[in-house]
Amino acid sequence: MDRMPTIDRNLLRIALFEILWSQSVDDKVAVSEAVEIAQELSTKESAGYINGILGRVIVLKSVISLT
């Protein structure tokens, strides 16, 4: 995490909140927005990395204990 650009960490934080706790934002929309912003503001590899992490979180969402 230390080597990750600050913008990427913050995009992941926002998208994870939207995916795990927000009822008003669709999961795919949260991922799409994070990836789009990463493409504009971060490194070439960032968008793919963020997409991969958030995609995996969506898959595991039902087994992640939020209590």
C-alpha positions, 0 to 999 in steps of 0.5 A, a space after each residue: 500500500 505504501 507504493 500505491 499512489 495516493 489517488 489510487 488509495 483514495 479512489 479505493 476507499 470511496 468505491 469500497 464504501 459505495 460497494 459495501 455500505 451505500 445502498 444508493 450506488 450500484 456496485 458496477 457504477 462505483 467501479 466504473 467511476 473509480 476506474 474512469 477517474 484513475 484513467 484520467 488522474 493516475 498511472 497507466 496501470 492504476 485503472 486495471 489494478 483498481 478494477 481488479 480489486 473492486 471486482 474481487 470485492 464485489 464477488 466476495 461481498 456476500 461473505 465479507 462480515 461487516 459487523 
